[in-house]
Amino acid sequence: MTATDAHRAIDAVWRIESPRLIAAWLMATAKHRAIDLPRRRQMLERKHAEIGRELEARQDETAV
């Protein structure tokens, strides 16, 4: 087997398998994104609540 034959074989395997690999990658990316969006939203809500509590505490301190 020559180097050219090896390259042709690699190219053939890539053409056959790449659609499946790319589809699996897209599915994994979509799954992770679907999981991350609610997690991020939850974290932002917690941070906003924390900032709100800090602002209230500062207002209480300045009011006294």
NORVENWO-V188731 format. One record per helix or strand. SS is the DSSP state (H for helix, E for strand). FROM is the first residue (numbers start at 0). TO is the last residue. Records with the same first field share a line. If there is no record, write none. Layout:
BEGIN
SS->FROM-TO, FROM-TO
END
This chain:
BEGIN
H->2-62
END
